[in-house]
């Protein structure tokens, strides 16, 4: 997990630039560093800053802040009171930044997954009649890494666990928070020169907890989507994943419905102009499409949402093939017969009239 150590201050989290640099910096910073216990009676070496430790510190600080300020329930919006220093400790922020390929997307997945694991453990403690902070989260300043945290560190190498691995309830809050990632990545991530799953947008994720430390909801705000990539992806890069996933995973019936029979990625200008169609990391577009569809069900998309979205994706692909040819009289629109058939098809769709 060297790749997911942080640079700079112990409480800040920034994705590193290279494994070599991270290793050198972590060794130089952690070699002789010590931190005292809360009572100041003894000292012990603190582990090098790590994504799990950062997430764990933020969670425990939030729990302590709620206990100290006797917050009855976590608010629906951030606390804005400046009169109480204790209340300001309830809300915690983690900044994940770095250059392309540094590991921002994977780091964010790990943080969210770890919060979901902690939330699940809190729920189990309450069900077992043990209200309050679990023993492994108490007195966090004098804690070593919990066994479950070490197990997650060993097992997870950047791939977020499915919600069903630790949640039995269908469409629980934990699952919904985690399963938003496949949807966002399908429509907002793409292969670049340096990274096969680069997020081409910024996002602010707000995860809400109740007074018992359980996940109670969340929201994601996206901004600065790289719109130019849709029209003109650079040479050696891909357009957004969802286009390739659709063409790789749809069934024969869906191909006939969307007028995509006998066409592939090479037949669409929006996908072929960069000269790149595959991912280098071995991830299959078919698998990602199936994961996205499952995620839509978990986060409670309407039953027809998947169909409507794929129709819109196909419409964008076909619209990219529209050409304009000038002559002596006017500029003529050049389209194919299949595109005309697709226009006739989408003209019958009810949602296009709303």
C-alpha positions, 0 to 999 in steps of 0.5 A: 500500500505504499502508493496510498501514503500521503505527503506533507502534514499527518492530517492532510491527504494528497495523492503522491506522484510516484512510488519511488518518491513516496517511499523515500519521503515516507521513510525520511519522515517516519524514521525517527518520528514519535508521538506522545499518548494523550496522557503524555506518559509514554511515546511510541512510533507513529505509522507513516501517514496512510489513506486508511489511517487518515480516514480512520482519524477523521471518523474518530475525530467526528465521533469525539466531536459529537460526543463532546458537543452532545449533538442529538443528530447529525445535521443535514447541512454542515454546521455553520456556528462559529460560537462553539469550537467543539461543534466545528470538530464534528465536521471533517474534511479530506482533500484528495489531490494530485496530478493525473495518474497519482491515484485520486480516484482509487484513494477516494474509493478506499476512503468511502469503502472504509467509512462504509465498513466502520458504519456497518460495524457500528450497526452491528454493535448497536444490534448486539446491545453495545451502544456507544463507541466500539472499544477499538474506536475509543481513545483513538489518539492512543490506538494502533491499527485495528485488526480489521483495518489491517485486514482491509489494507492487505486485501484491498489494492485499489478495487472497492469492495462490493456493498454485498461483501459486508451488508446484507440488506438490499440497497442499504445506505452503505451500498448506495454510497459505494455503488455511485462510483461505477455510474460516475466513472462510466459517464465521467472517466476516460483513458488518457495518456497516463491513466486508463481510468482518469476522472475528467471532472471534479467532485465534492462528496458529502457523507452524512452520519447520524449520532451513532456514527452510522451512515445516514446519507450523502450527496455528490456534486460534480463540476468542470466536466471535460466537455471537449473530450466528447467531441474531440478526444486526443490521439492516444486517448479514449472518449468516456467509458460509457460509449465503449461499455454500451457497444461491448455489452448490449444484447442483440435485441438492444442492438436492433432496437438502437440500430446498432447492428453491424457497427462497432466502435470504429464506425463512430467518429466520436470514438474512432478519431483518436485511434484507441479503443481498448484499455491497457489495464486489462479491465473489460468494458463488458464487466464495467457495464454490468457493474454500472447496471447493477449500481443503478439498481442499488441506488434505486434508479427508476426501472426504465432509467437504464434504457433511457440513458442508453438510448441517449448514449446511442443518440450521441454516437449517431449525432457524432456521425452527422456531416455537413457538405457545402455546395454551390447552393447550400450546406447539405446535411449528410447522414446515413440510412441507419441514422435516419432509422434511429431518428424514426425510432427515438421519435416514438419515445415518449420521454423525448416529448416531455 
